[in-house]
């Protein structure tokens, strides 16, 4: 099974960025834990983080036909990007949307996502653990759909 983990803008600052909201763990720390989880499950996990929308879109395009499942924290692009939605729909790869913070308990503009209604699931407010749950759920999804 091939998984792709995508992290959008400003998530490279995790650990330093508003730690009271996003926690103290760096993105590298989070990815390390996920790599271990993936290795234990016999899953290949690739990771891309970018602050540029087109880089994320290109990564999604390149995943077509190669990646079985995507775990994505689109950062602020969640609330703005029709292009990211179209890319995910275009490659037809199932995905789970993850947010570290509870976007429903924050500013009103964070409550709308361009991705949630086309995601297999959405996890928010559970911090870095949300990625682990998403990976676990994605693996189960692929097993159940004989990927
Ligand atoms: C976020 C929530 C978004 O609203 C915000 O723009 C982010 C991070 C989260 O993980 O909680 O950059 O996706």
Backbone and ligand atoms as CSV (ligand in chain L), in Angstrom:
chain,resi,resn,atom,element,x,y,z
A,1,UNK,N,N,0.832,-1.205,0.000
A,1,UNK,CA,C,0.000,0.000,0.000
A,1,UNK,C,C,0.867,1.255,0.000
A,2,UNK,N,N,0.496,2.201,-0.807
A,2,UNK,CA,C,1.254,3.458,-0.895
A,2,UNK,C,C,0.395,4.623,-0.404
A,3,UNK,N,N,0.930,5.285,0.592
A,3,UNK,CA,C,0.217,6.427,1.172
A,3,UNK,C,C,1.005,7.708,0.929
A,4,UNK,N,N,0.269,8.800,0.783
A,4,UNK,CA,C,0.905,10.120,0.670
A,4,UNK,C,C,0.358,11.011,1.772
A,5,UNK,N,N,1.272,11.591,2.545
A,5,UNK,CA,C,0.927,12.557,3.582
A,5,UNK,C,C,1.237,13.948,3.027
A,6,UNK,N,N,0.245,14.822,3.066
A,6,UNK,CA,C,0.430,16.186,2.543
A,6,UNK,C,C,0.168,17.195,3.652
A,7,UNK,N,N,1.092,18.114,3.820
A,7,UNK,CA,C,0.906,19.213,4.762
A,7,UNK,C,C,1.050,20.539,4.034
A,8,UNK,N,N,0.090,21.388,4.238
A,8,UNK,CA,C,0.032,22.664,3.533
A,8,UNK,C,C,0.783,23.785,4.228
A,9,UNK,N,N,0.437,25.018,3.891
A,9,UNK,CA,C,1.204,26.190,4.305
A,9,UNK,C,C,1.293,26.373,5.818
A,10,UNK,N,N,2.465,26.801,6.233
A,10,UNK,CA,C,2.788,27.168,7.620
A,10,UNK,C,C,2.939,25.974,8.552
A,11,UNK,N,N,2.665,24.778,8.046
A,11,UNK,CA,C,2.808,23.601,8.914
A,11,UNK,C,C,4.281,23.226,9.096
A,12,UNK,N,N,5.167,23.799,8.264
A,12,UNK,CA,C,6.614,23.660,8.500
A,12,UNK,C,C,7.024,24.370,9.788
A,13,UNK,N,N,6.167,25.243,10.306
A,13,UNK,CA,C,6.501,25.987,11.538
A,13,UNK,C,C,5.983,25.289,12.800
A,14,UNK,N,N,5.427,24.104,12.641
A,14,UNK,CA,C,4.866,23.420,13.826
A,14,UNK,C,C,5.916,23.296,14.925
A,15,UNK,N,N,5.474,23.497,16.146
A,15,UNK,CA,C,6.389,23.477,17.292
A,15,UNK,C,C,6.723,24.896,17.726
A,16,UNK,N,N,6.838,25.790,16.711
A,16,UNK,CA,C,7.152,27.207,17.006
A,16,UNK,C,C,5.909,28.071,16.820
A,17,UNK,N,N,5.035,27.619,15.931
A,17,UNK,CA,C,3.884,28.421,15.510
A,17,UNK,C,C,2.728,28.267,16.504
A,18,UNK,N,N,2.296,29.331,17.142
A,18,UNK,CA,C,1.142,29.310,18.053
A,18,UNK,C,C,1.019,27.964,18.784
A,19,UNK,N,N,2.019,27.621,19.596
A,19,UNK,CA,C,2.023,26.276,20.209
A,19,UNK,C,C,0.809,25.999,21.094
A,20,UNK,N,N,0.175,27.067,21.607
A,20,UNK,CA,C,-1.024,26.862,22.422
A,20,UNK,C,C,-2.177,26.331,21.568
A,21,UNK,N,N,-2.091,26.534,20.259
A,21,UNK,CA,C,-3.127,26.018,19.346
A,21,UNK,C,C,-2.666,24.730,18.666
A,22,UNK,N,N,-1.401,24.733,18.190
A,22,UNK,CA,C,-0.945,23.634,17.335
A,22,UNK,C,C,-0.002,22.652,18.027
A,23,UNK,N,N,0.329,22.910,19.294
A,23,UNK,CA,C,1.170,21.976,20.031
A,23,UNK,C,C,2.657,22.277,19.897
A,24,UNK,N,N,3.467,21.474,20.590
A,24,UNK,CA,C,4.908,21.721,20.684
A,24,UNK,C,C,5.729,20.811,19.779
A,25,UNK,N,N,5.071,19.853,19.166
A,25,UNK,CA,C,5.810,18.919,18.311
A,25,UNK,C,C,6.116,19.553,16.958
A,26,UNK,N,N,7.323,19.299,16.450
A,26,UNK,CA,C,7.662,19.786,15.105
A,26,UNK,C,C,7.040,18.844,14.077
A,27,UNK,N,N,6.987,19.305,12.836
A,27,UNK,CA,C,6.452,18.458,11.768
A,27,UNK,C,C,7.336,17.222,11.595
A,28,UNK,N,N,8.652,17.407,11.738
A,28,UNK,CA,C,9.575,16.264,11.607
A,28,UNK,C,C,9.266,15.208,12.667
A,29,UNK,N,N,8.983,15.656,13.898
A,29,UNK,CA,C,8.630,14.711,14.979
A,29,UNK,C,C,7.374,13.929,14.604
A,30,UNK,N,N,6.387,14.651,14.092
A,30,UNK,CA,C,5.097,14.034,13.747
A,30,UNK,C,C,5.291,13.017,12.625
A,31,UNK,N,N,6.067,13.411,11.621
A,31,UNK,CA,C,6.257,12.528,10.459
A,31,UNK,C,C,7.032,11.267,10.867
A,32,UNK,N,N,7.968,11.425,11.789
A,32,UNK,CA,C,8.753,10.268,12.266
A,32,UNK,C,C,7.839,9.215,12.877
A,33,UNK,N,N,6.924,9.666,13.714
A,33,UNK,CA,C,5.967,8.747,14.365
A,33,UNK,C,C,5.108,8.060,13.308
A,34,UNK,N,N,4.672,8.825,12.315
A,34,UNK,CA,C,3.818,8.265,11.259
A,34,UNK,C,C,4.595,7.270,10.395
A,35,UNK,N,N,5.871,7.560,10.156
A,35,UNK,CA,C,6.700,6.634,9.373
A,35,UNK,C,C,6.828,5.300,10.106
A,36,UNK,N,N,7.002,5.360,11.425
A,36,UNK,CA,C,7.097,4.124,12.223
A,36,UNK,C,C,5.798,3.347,12.137
A,37,UNK,N,N,4.691,4.084,12.302
A,37,UNK,CA,C,3.358,3.466,12.229
A,37,UNK,C,C,3.155,2.808,10.856
A,38,UNK,N,N,3.579,3.492,9.815
A,38,UNK,CA,C,3.421,2.959,8.452
A,38,UNK,C,C,4.315,1.729,8.259
A,39,UNK,N,N,5.571,1.821,8.711
A,39,UNK,CA,C,6.498,0.682,8.579
A,39,UNK,C,C,5.929,-0.545,9.266
A,40,UNK,N,N,5.406,-0.359,10.480
A,40,UNK,CA,C,4.851,-1.487,11.250
A,40,UNK,C,C,3.697,-2.143,10.495
A,41,UNK,N,N,2.974,-1.341,9.719
A,41,UNK,CA,C,1.811,-1.865,8.994
A,41,UNK,C,C,2.184,-2.304,7.572
A,42,UNK,N,N,3.464,-2.201,7.233
A,42,UNK,CA,C,3.911,-2.591,5.886
A,42,UNK,C,C,3.432,-1.627,4.804
A,43,UNK,N,N,3.280,-0.380,5.188
A,43,UNK,CA,C,2.786,0.649,4.262
A,43,UNK,C,C,3.929,1.590,3.897
A,44,UNK,N,N,4.000,1.969,2.626
A,44,UNK,CA,C,4.994,2.964,2.196
A,44,UNK,C,C,4.360,4.349,2.311
A,45,UNK,N,N,5.006,5.226,3.066
A,45,UNK,CA,C,4.452,6.564,3.300
A,45,UNK,C,C,5.411,7.626,2.783
A,46,UNK,N,N,4.936,8.443,1.865
A,46,UNK,CA,C,5.735,9.582,1.405
A,46,UNK,C,C,5.128,10.851,1.963
A,47,UNK,N,N,5.968,11.860,2.141
A,47,UNK,CA,C,5.481,13.102,2.739
A,47,UNK,C,C,5.881,14.311,1.905
A,48,UNK,N,N,4.953,15.214,1.722
A,48,UNK,CA,C,5.288,16.500,1.101
A,48,UNK,C,C,4.668,17.622,1.924
A,49,UNK,N,N,5.481,18.626,2.206
A,49,UNK,CA,C,4.963,19.856,2.827
A,49,UNK,C,C,5.349,20.996,1.908
A,50,UNK,N,N,4.398,21.887,1.660
A,50,UNK,CA,C,4.738,23.077,0.890
A,50,UNK,C,C,3.843,24.234,1.289
A,51,UNK,N,N,4.415,25.422,1.114
A,51,UNK,CA,C,3.641,26.641,1.345
A,51,UNK,C,C,3.013,27.137,0.044
A,52,UNK,N,N,3.296,26.423,-1.048
A,52,UNK,CA,C,2.817,26.838,-2.373
A,52,UNK,C,C,1.705,25.908,-2.859
A,53,UNK,N,N,0.612,26.500,-3.223
A,53,UNK,CA,C,-0.555,25.722,-3.662
A,53,UNK,C,C,-0.213,24.834,-4.868
A,54,UNK,N,N,0.550,25.381,-5.837
A,54,UNK,CA,C,0.817,24.593,-7.043
A,54,UNK,C,C,1.696,23.384,-6.761
A,55,UNK,N,N,2.556,23.479,-5.748
A,55,UNK,CA,C,3.411,22.328,-5.407
A,55,UNK,C,C,2.546,21.188,-4.849
A,56,UNK,N,N,1.562,21.562,-4.042
A,56,UNK,CA,C,0.654,20.547,-3.482
A,56,UNK,C,C,-0.181,19.925,-4.605
A,57,UNK,N,N,-0.636,20.763,-5.515
A,57,UNK,CA,C,-1.447,20.265,-6.641
A,57,UNK,C,C,-0.603,19.340,-7.522
A,58,UNK,N,N,0.640,19.725,-7.793
A,58,UNK,CA,C,1.521,18.869,-8.603
A,58,UNK,C,C,1.756,17.532,-7.900
A,59,UNK,N,N,1.934,17.568,-6.571
A,59,UNK,CA,C,2.163,16.317,-5.817
A,59,UNK,C,C,0.936,15.412,-5.917
A,60,UNK,N,N,-0.236,16.007,-5.873
A,60,UNK,CA,C,-1.481,15.224,-6.000
A,60,UNK,C,C,-1.565,14.626,-7.405
A,61,UNK,N,N,-1.238,15.406,-8.413
A,61,UNK,CA,C,-1.268,14.892,-9.791
A,61,UNK,C,C,-0.294,13.727,-9.955
A,62,UNK,N,N,0.910,13.885,-9.374
A,62,UNK,CA,C,1.926,12.834,-9.524
A,62,UNK,C,C,1.538,11.551,-8.790
A,63,UNK,N,N,0.624,11.692,-7.836
A,63,UNK,CA,C,0.195,10.519,-7.053
A,63,UNK,C,C,-0.770,9.635,-7.844
A,64,UNK,N,N,-1.322,10.180,-8.908
A,64,UNK,CA,C,-2.340,9.457,-9.687
A,64,UNK,C,C,-1.798,8.120,-10.191
A,65,UNK,N,N,-2.521,7.058,-9.871
A,65,UNK,CA,C,-2.106,5.725,-10.327
A,65,UNK,C,C,-1.007,5.103,-9.495
A,66,UNK,N,N,-0.458,5.845,-8.530
A,66,UNK,CA,C,0.656,5.327,-7.717
A,66,UNK,C,C,0.289,5.247,-6.244
A,67,UNK,N,N,-0.535,6.186,-5.802
A,67,UNK,CA,C,-0.846,6.292,-4.369
A,67,UNK,C,C,-2.262,5.784,-4.134
A,68,UNK,N,N,-2.407,4.984,-3.050
A,68,UNK,CA,C,-3.709,4.385,-2.748
A,68,UNK,C,C,-4.564,5.268,-1.840
A,69,UNK,N,N,-3.889,6.094,-1.028
A,69,UNK,CA,C,-4.654,6.871,-0.045
A,69,UNK,C,C,-3.844,8.107,0.345
A,70,UNK,N,N,-4.547,9.205,0.561
A,70,UNK,CA,C,-3.898,10.465,0.953
A,70,UNK,C,C,-4.405,10.910,2.322
A,71,UNK,N,N,-3.478,11.320,3.174
A,71,UNK,CA,C,-3.821,12.000,4.431
A,71,UNK,C,C,-3.349,13.442,4.248
A,72,UNK,N,N,-4.259,14.380,4.370
A,72,UNK,CA,C,-3.898,15.774,4.058
A,72,UNK,C,C,-4.352,16.742,5.142
A,73,UNK,N,N,-3.389,17.558,5.591
A,73,UNK,CA,C,-3.732,18.750,6.358
A,73,UNK,C,C,-3.461,19.926,5.419
A,74,UNK,N,N,-4.499,20.481,4.811
A,74,UNK,CA,C,-4.301,21.529,3.812
A,74,UNK,C,C,-3.996,22.896,4.417
A,75,UNK,N,N,-3.915,23.003,5.767
A,75,UNK,CA,C,-3.685,24.301,6.402
A,75,UNK,C,C,-4.750,25.284,5.946
A,76,UNK,N,N,-4.346,26.522,5.724
A,76,UNK,CA,C,-5.313,27.571,5.362
A,76,UNK,C,C,-5.943,27.348,3.986
A,77,UNK,N,N,-5.294,26.521,3.128
A,77,UNK,CA,C,-5.903,26.245,1.815
A,77,UNK,C,C,-7.236,25.506,1.953
A,78,UNK,N,N,-7.451,24.884,3.117
A,78,UNK,CA,C,-8.738,24.249,3.418
A,78,UNK,C,C,-9.893,25.201,3.125
A,79,UNK,N,N,-9.681,26.441,3.534
A,79,UNK,CA,C,-10.767,27.422,3.542
A,79,UNK,C,C,-10.818,28.278,2.276
A,80,UNK,N,N,-9.855,28.044,1.371
A,80,UNK,CA,C,-9.765,28.938,0.203
A,80,UNK,C,C,-9.674,28.215,-1.139
A,81,UNK,N,N,-9.229,26.944,-1.136
A,81,UNK,CA,C,-8.740,26.388,-2.400
A,81,UNK,C,C,-9.703,25.446,-3.127
A,82,UNK,N,N,-10.377,26.002,-4.118
A,82,UNK,CA,C,-11.164,25.179,-5.043
A,82,UNK,C,C,-10.195,24.321,-5.865
A,83,UNK,N,N,-9.003,24.851,-6.151
A,83,UNK,CA,C,-8.026,24.132,-6.978
A,83,UNK,C,C,-7.560,22.841,-6.304
A,84,UNK,N,N,-7.374,22.884,-4.988
A,84,UNK,CA,C,-6.959,21.684,-4.250
A,84,UNK,C,C,-8.085,20.644,-4.270
A,85,UNK,N,N,-9.293,21.115,-4.089
A,85,UNK,CA,C,-10.464,20.224,-4.178
A,85,UNK,C,C,-10.514,19.555,-5.558
A,86,UNK,N,N,-10.357,20.368,-6.607
A,86,UNK,CA,C,-10.430,19.832,-7.962
A,86,UNK,C,C,-9.313,18.821,-8.227
A,87,UNK,N,N,-8.125,19.096,-7.674
A,87,UNK,CA,C,-7.000,18.173,-7.863
A,87,UNK,C,C,-7.317,16.823,-7.218
A,88,UNK,N,N,-7.828,16.861,-5.991
A,88,UNK,CA,C,-8.139,15.610,-5.281
A,88,UNK,C,C,-9.253,14.852,-5.996
A,89,UNK,N,N,-10.241,15.566,-6.476
A,89,UNK,CA,C,-11.322,14.913,-7.228
A,89,UNK,C,C,-10.789,14.385,-8.564
A,90,UNK,N,N,-9.889,15.133,-9.161
A,90,UNK,CA,C,-9.341,14.774,-10.479
A,90,UNK,C,C,-8.571,13.469,-10.469
A,91,UNK,N,N,-7.792,13.229,-9.400
A,91,UNK,CA,C,-6.991,11.995,-9.356
A,91,UNK,C,C,-7.790,10.835,-8.764
A,92,UNK,N,N,-8.928,11.169,-8.145
A,92,UNK,CA,C,-9.829,10.141,-7.606
A,92,UNK,C,C,-9.119,9.218,-6.603
A,93,UNK,N,N,-8.327,9.806,-5.728
A,93,UNK,CA,C,-7.668,9.039,-4.657
A,93,UNK,C,C,-8.401,9.358,-3.351
A,94,UNK,N,N,-8.847,8.328,-2.615
A,94,UNK,CA,C,-9.544,8.609,-1.361
A,94,UNK,C,C,-8.628,9.321,-0.367
A,95,UNK,N,N,-9.203,10.212,0.404
A,95,UNK,CA,C,-8.358,10.957,1.355
A,95,UNK,C,C,-9.112,11.295,2.634
A,96,UNK,N,N,-8.334,11.498,3.684
A,96,UNK,CA,C,-8.855,11.990,4.966
A,96,UNK,C,C,-8.239,13.368,5.217
A,97,UNK,N,N,-9.073,14.302,5.620
A,97,UNK,CA,C,-8.651,15.682,5.943
A,97,UNK,C,C,-8.375,15.744,7.450
A,98,UNK,N,N,-7.209,16.269,7.794
A,98,UNK,CA,C,-6.809,16.360,9.208
A,98,UNK,C,C,-6.522,17.816,9.577
A,99,UNK,N,N,-6.962,18.206,10.752
A,99,UNK,CA,C,-6.560,19.493,11.336
A,99,UNK,C,C,-6.134,19.249,12.770
A,100,UNK,N,N,-5.032,19.854,13.144
A,100,UNK,CA,C,-4.563,19.714,14.525
A,100,UNK,C,C,-5.546,20.368,15.491
A,101,UNK,N,N,-5.987,21.558,15.127
A,101,UNK,CA,C,-6.880,22.321,16.003
A,101,UNK,C,C,-8.335,21.986,15.696
A,102,UNK,N,N,-9.198,22.321,16.625
A,102,UNK,CA,C,-10.646,22.176,16.376
A,102,UNK,C,C,-11.108,23.420,15.620
A,103,UNK,N,N,-11.159,23.285,14.311
A,103,UNK,CA,C,-11.478,24.445,13.464
A,103,UNK,C,C,-12.890,24.986,13.733
A,104,UNK,N,N,-13.729,24.183,14.350
A,104,UNK,CA,C,-15.106,24.615,14.638
A,104,UNK,C,C,-15.198,25.460,15.909
A,105,UNK,N,N,-14.118,25.485,16.663
A,105,UNK,CA,C,-14.116,26.244,17.914
A,105,UNK,C,C,-13.304,27.529,17.776
A,106,UNK,N,N,-13.009,27.908,16.509
A,106,UNK,CA,C,-12.155,29.073,16.277
A,106,UNK,C,C,-12.914,30.126,15.458
A,107,UNK,N,N,-12.191,30.893,14.653
A,107,UNK,CA,C,-12.842,31.938,13.865
A,107,UNK,C,C,-13.854,31.297,12.905
A,108,UNK,N,N,-14.905,32.039,12.604
A,108,UNK,CA,C,-15.984,31.519,11.739
A,108,UNK,C,C,-15.455,31.079,10.372
A,109,UNK,N,N,-14.443,31.786,9.821
A,109,UNK,CA,C,-13.971,31.442,8.470
A,109,UNK,C,C,-13.306,30.075,8.413
A,110,UNK,N,N,-12.915,29.537,9.582
A,110,UNK,CA,C,-12.279,28.208,9.583
A,110,UNK,C,C,-13.305,27.077,9.553
A,111,UNK,N,N,-14.569,27.415,9.697
A,111,UNK,CA,C,-15.604,26.358,9.738
A,111,UNK,C,C,-15.914,25.816,8.363
A,112,UNK,N,N,-15.600,26.599,7.329
A,112,UNK,CA,C,-15.882,26.090,5.982
A,112,UNK,C,C,-14.638,25.453,5.363
A,113,UNK,N,N,-14.847,24.255,4.823
A,113,UNK,CA,C,-13.768,23.558,4.117
A,113,UNK,C,C,-14.222,23.242,2.706
A,114,UNK,N,N,-13.327,23.465,1.736
A,114,UNK,CA,C,-13.616,23.089,0.351
A,114,UNK,C,C,-13.401,21.592,0.115
A,115,UNK,N,N,-12.910,20.894,1.141
A,115,UNK,CA,C,-12.566,19.477,0.947
A,115,UNK,C,C,-13.466,18.505,1.698
A,116,UNK,N,N,-14.036,18.961,2.821
A,116,UNK,CA,C,-14.686,18.012,3.749
A,116,UNK,C,C,-15.768,17.155,3.105
A,117,UNK,N,N,-16.572,17.747,2.230
A,117,UNK,CA,C,-17.700,16.972,1.679
A,117,UNK,C,C,-17.254,15.921,0.668
A,118,UNK,N,N,-16.006,15.994,0.212
A,118,UNK,CA,C,-15.517,14.968,-0.717
A,118,UNK,C,C,-14.450,14.079,-0.069
A,119,UNK,N,N,-14.174,14.314,1.220
A,119,UNK,CA,C,-13.217,13.484,1.965
A,119,UNK,C,C,-13.911,12.214,2.448
A,120,UNK,N,N,-13.108,11.152,2.668
A,120,UNK,CA,C,-13.660,9.944,3.292
A,120,UNK,C,C,-13.987,10.237,4.745
A,121,UNK,N,N,-13.213,11.108,5.352
A,121,UNK,CA,C,-13.453,11.487,6.737
A,121,UNK,C,C,-12.684,12.736,7.073
A,122,UNK,N,N,-13.046,13.337,8.189
A,122,UNK,CA,C,-12.391,14.566,8.642
A,122,UNK,C,C,-12.080,14.397,10.129
A,123,UNK,N,N,-10.839,14.711,10.519
A,123,UNK,CA,C,-10.449,14.631,11.925
A,123,UNK,C,C,-9.921,15.995,12.325
A,124,UNK,N,N,-10.454,16.563,13.394
A,124,UNK,CA,C,-9.910,17.839,13.851
A,124,UNK,C,C,-9.959,17.939,15.365
A,125,UNK,N,N,-9.005,18.721,15.896
A,125,UNK,CA,C,-9.016,19.031,17.321
A,125,UNK,C,C,-8.283,18.034,18.194
A,126,UNK,N,N,-7.676,17.029,17.598
A,126,UNK,CA,C,-7.000,15.997,18.405
A,126,UNK,C,C,-5.486,16.118,18.354
A,127,UNK,N,N,-5.001,17.253,17.839
A,127,UNK,CA,C,-3.560,17.475,17.755
A,127,UNK,C,C,-2.916,16.477,16.797
A,128,UNK,N,N,-1.633,16.202,17.060
A,128,UNK,CA,C,-0.865,15.331,16.159
A,128,UNK,C,C,-1.442,13.921,16.095
A,129,UNK,N,N,-2.131,13.530,17.153
A,129,UNK,CA,C,-2.754,12.202,17.173
A,129,UNK,C,C,-3.743,12.027,16.026
A,130,UNK,N,N,-4.305,13.138,15.565
A,130,UNK,CA,C,-5.268,13.085,14.463
A,130,UNK,C,C,-4.660,12.437,13.219
A,131,UNK,N,N,-3.356,12.715,12.961
A,131,UNK,CA,C,-2.688,12.107,11.802
A,131,UNK,C,C,-2.590,10.595,11.978
A,132,UNK,N,N,-2.308,10.172,13.224
A,132,UNK,CA,C,-2.168,8.727,13.486
A,132,UNK,C,C,-3.500,8.025,13.256
A,133,UNK,N,N,-4.579,8.645,13.747
A,133,UNK,CA,C,-5.907,8.052,13.540
A,133,UNK,C,C,-6.235,7.997,12.043
A,134,UNK,N,N,-5.865,9.051,11.339
A,134,UNK,CA,C,-6.155,9.100,9.898
A,134,UNK,C,C,-5.395,7.999,9.156
A,135,UNK,N,N,-4.131,7.821,9.519
A,135,UNK,CA,C,-3.326,6.774,8.872
A,135,UNK,C,C,-3.938,5.395,9.143
A,136,UNK,N,N,-4.297,5.186,10.410
A,136,UNK,CA,C,-4.913,3.912,10.807
A,136,UNK,C,C,-6.219,3.673,10.022
A,137,UNK,N,N,-7.037,4.706,9.938
A,137,UNK,CA,C,-8.327,4.582,9.233
A,137,UNK,C,C,-8.108,4.377,7.737
A,138,UNK,N,N,-7.100,5.033,7.195
A,138,UNK,CA,C,-6.799,4.881,5.763
A,138,UNK,C,C,-6.342,3.469,5.450
A,139,UNK,N,N,-5.520,2.904,6.326
A,139,UNK,CA,C,-5.043,1.526,6.132
A,139,UNK,C,C,-6.240,0.571,6.154
A,140,UNK,N,N,-7.134,0.758,7.129
A,140,UNK,CA,C,-8.327,-0.099,7.224
A,140,UNK,C,C,-9.183,0.063,5.963
A,141,UNK,N,N,-9.323,1.288,5.513
A,141,UNK,CA,C,-10.123,1.555,4.299
A,141,UNK,C,C,-9.537,0.773,3.116
A,142,UNK,N,N,-8.228,0.831,2.955
A,142,UNK,CA,C,-7.576,0.148,1.820
A,142,UNK,C,C,-7.721,-1.366,1.949
A,143,UNK,N,N,-7.589,-1.868,3.183
A,143,UNK,CA,C,-7.748,-3.320,3.388
A,143,UNK,C,C,-9.165,-3.736,2.999
A,144,UNK,N,N,-10.132,-2.961,3.425
A,144,UNK,CA,C,-11.544,-3.301,3.161
A,144,UNK,C,C,-11.893,-3.162,1.675
A,145,UNK,N,N,-11.131,-2.317,0.974
A,145,UNK,CA,C,-11.402,-2.134,-0.454
A,145,UNK,C,C,-10.366,-2.872,-1.287
A,146,UNK,N,N,-9.704,-3.840,-0.649
A,146,UNK,CA,C,-8.698,-4.729,-1.277
A,146,UNK,C,C,-7.702,-3.999,-2.169
A,147,UNK,N,N,-7.108,-2.961,-1.607
A,147,UNK,CA,C,-6.048,-2.236,-2.348
A,147,UNK,C,C,-4.722,-2.936,-2.127
L,1,LIG,C1,C,-5.086,23.878,10.482
L,1,LIG,C2,C,-6.300,24.781,10.673
L,1,LIG,C3,C,-6.337,25.863,9.594
L,1,LIG,O1,O,-7.465,26.709,9.813
L,1,LIG,C4,C,-5.104,26.720,9.668
L,1,LIG,O2,O,-5.105,27.684,8.637
L,1,LIG,C5,C,-3.850,25.913,9.632
L,1,LIG,C6,C,-3.797,24.674,10.409
L,1,LIG,C7,C,-4.939,22.868,11.635
L,1,LIG,O3,O,-4.179,21.915,11.471
L,1,LIG,O4,O,-5.551,23.046,12.698
L,1,LIG,O5,O,-2.864,26.294,9.049
L,1,LIG,O6,O,-5.244,23.140,9.279
